[in-house]
């Protein structure tokens, strides 16, 4: 089984759109998908999108990802609440971030338990698929259950864990691979950036005769 590193973020709508393709690769190719969650650009490099002079880029993404979701036949709605607490008019990012650190750490824990791809598939469909108040009630617990995981047990594992250190290592590895955004896939040292490059990645895997 050849490895593919998958750099992925819980605030990236394009990461959400990549999840069916990730499952397709996992199920149809003799590869091992290593989910490597990273923090959103809003945390690790906010100047790339969230300076006032770059606001047009953000607004394009808000429009384009929904269009792309409709093209792919996927449910879509901007998250409520947003995994990143941010004033979208001023682009100011709040100091207190109650969601993203837990979500990203849970992604690390899910991968450690061998269910990373399924976990981000279920949780991203919850967050970007139009579920209001996805953070309330048992929404997350049921999403984890659908992925074959127990949310309470995962949360317990986060206490005193080194999950955020692994996230930092993932971010450094993404940069070392020549990447900057998500989703990014690295196979045999080759970078494939973007949800719309999954077909190209599959073409490369076919060249390596890795189809099951």
C-alpha positions in Angstrom: 0.0 0.0 0.0 1.5 3.3 -1.1 0.9 6.3 1.1 -0.9 9.6 0.2 -0.7 12.4 2.6 -3.9 14.4 2.7 -3.7 18.0 4.2 -7.2 19.0 5.2 -9.0 21.7 7.2 -12.4 21.8 8.9 -13.0 25.4 7.8 -12.2 24.8 4.1 -15.3 24.3 1.9 -13.1 22.8 -0.7 -11.8 20.3 1.8 -15.5 19.3 2.3 -16.0 19.0 -1.4 -13.0 16.6 -1.6 -14.4 14.1 0.9 -16.3 11.9 -1.6 -13.2 11.8 -3.8 -11.1 10.8 -0.8 -13.4 7.9 -0.2 -13.3 6.9 -3.8 -9.5 6.8 -3.8 -9.4 4.8 -0.6 -11.9 2.3 -1.8 -10.6 1.9 -5.4 -6.8 2.1 -5.1 -4.2 0.2 -3.2 -3.1 3.2 -1.2 -3.2 4.4 2.4 -4.6 7.9 2.9 -2.9 9.6 5.8 -5.2 12.4 6.9 -3.0 15.3 8.2 -5.3 18.0 9.6 -4.1 21.5 9.6 -5.4 24.8 10.9 -7.4 27.0 8.5 -5.6 29.9 6.8 -7.5 32.2 9.2 -5.3 30.8 12.0 -2.0 29.8 10.3 -1.7 32.5 7.6 -4.5 35.1 7.8 -2.7 37.6 5.7 -3.2 35.4 2.6 -7.0 36.1 2.5 -8.1 38.3 5.3 -6.4 41.6 4.8 -9.0 44.2 3.8 -7.4 44.5 0.3 -7.8 40.8 -0.2 -11.5 40.6 0.7 -12.5 40.0 -3.0 -10.7 36.7 -2.8 -12.7 35.6 0.2 -16.0 36.7 -1.4 -15.1 34.7 -4.6 -14.5 31.6 -2.5 -17.9 32.0 -0.7 -19.6 32.1 -4.1 -17.5 29.5 -6.0 -17.6 26.7 -3.4 -21.4 26.7 -3.4 -21.5 26.7 -7.2 -19.0 23.8 -7.2 -21.1 21.9 -4.6 -24.2 22.3 -6.8 -22.2 21.0 -9.8 -21.1 18.0 -7.7 -24.6 17.4 -6.4 -23.6 18.0 -2.8 -25.6 19.8 -0.1 -24.2 23.2 0.8 -24.7 26.1 3.2 -22.2 28.3 5.0 -21.6 26.9 8.4 -23.7 28.0 11.3 -21.8 28.5 13.5 -18.6 29.1 11.5 -15.8 26.9 12.7 -13.7 30.2 12.8 -15.2 33.1 14.8 -14.7 36.0 12.4 -16.4 39.2 11.4 -16.9 38.7 7.7 -17.5 42.4 7.1 -14.2 43.6 8.7 -12.4 40.3 8.3 -11.3 40.6 11.9 -10.6 37.2 13.5 -11.6 36.8 17.1 -9.0 35.9 19.7 -11.3 33.3 21.3 -11.8 30.3 19.0 -14.1 27.8 20.7 -14.5 25.4 17.8 -11.5 24.9 15.5 -8.9 23.7 17.9 -11.2 20.9 19.2 -12.3 19.9 15.7 -8.8 19.8 14.3 -7.6 17.8 17.3 -10.5 15.4 16.8 -9.4 14.9 13.2 -5.9 13.9 14.5 -7.4 11.5 17.0 -9.7 10.0 14.3 -6.7 9.3 12.1 -4.8 7.7 15.0 -7.8 5.4 15.3 -7.8 4.5 11.6 -11.0 6.4 10.8 -9.7 9.8 9.7 -11.3 9.9 6.2 -14.7 8.7 7.5 -14.7 11.2 10.4 -13.9 14.2 8.2 -16.5 13.0 5.7 -19.2 12.9 8.2 -18.3 16.0 10.2 -17.7 18.2 7.1 -21.1 17.1 5.7 -22.6 18.2 9.0 -20.8 21.5 9.0 -21.1 22.5 5.3 -24.2 20.5 4.4 -26.6 23.0 6.0 -27.1 21.7 9.5 -27.8 24.7 11.7 -26.2 24.6 15.2 -24.1 21.6 14.2 -22.2 22.1 17.5 -25.3 21.6 19.7 -27.0 18.5 20.9 -25.8 15.1 19.6 -25.0 16.2 16.0 -21.3 15.7 16.4 -21.7 12.5 18.4 -23.9 11.0 15.7 -21.5 12.0 13.0 -18.6 10.3 14.9 -20.8 7.2 15.4 -21.5 7.1 11.6 -17.7 7.1 11.2 -17.3 4.2 13.6 -16.1 6.3 16.5 -17.2 7.4 20.0 -17.0 11.1 20.5 -16.9 11.1 24.3 -14.0 8.7 24.2 -12.2 10.8 21.6 -12.7 14.0 23.6 -11.2 12.2 26.6 -8.2 11.3 24.6 -7.6 15.0 23.8 -7.1 15.9 27.4 -3.4 16.3 27.9 -2.7 14.9 24.5 -0.1 16.1 21.9 -2.7 16.6 19.1 -2.0 20.2 18.5 1.8 19.5 18.3 0.9 17.0 15.5 -1.1 19.7 13.8 1.9 22.0 13.8 4.0 19.2 12.3 1.4 18.7 9.6 1.5 22.4 8.7 5.3 22.3 8.5 5.1 19.2 6.3 2.6 20.9 4.0 5.0 23.8 3.5 8.0 21.4 3.0 6.0 19.7 0.3 5.6 23.0 -1.5 1.9 23.4 -0.5 0.1 26.4 1.0 -3.6 25.6 0.9 -6.1 22.7 1.3 -7.0 20.2 0.3 -3.6 19.1 -0.8 -2.5 15.6 -1.7 1.1 14.4 -1.8 1.9 11.2 -3.6 5.5 10.1 -4.2 6.7 13.6 -3.5 4.2 15.1 -6.0 1.8 17.8 -4.9 -1.9 17.9 -6.1 -3.6 21.0 -4.8 -7.4 21.4 -4.8 -10.6 19.4 -4.8 -10.6 19.7 -8.6 -7.3 17.8 -8.9 -8.5 14.5 -7.5 -9.1 13.2 -11.1 -5.5 14.1 -11.9 -4.3 12.3 -8.8 -6.4 9.2 -9.9 -4.8 9.4 -13.3 -1.3 9.4 -11.7 -2.4 6.4 -9.5 -3.5 4.6 -12.6 -0.1 5.2 -14.1 1.4 3.4 -11.1 -1.0 0.5 -11.7 -2.6 1.0 -8.2 -6.2 0.5 -9.1 -7.7 -2.4 -7.0 
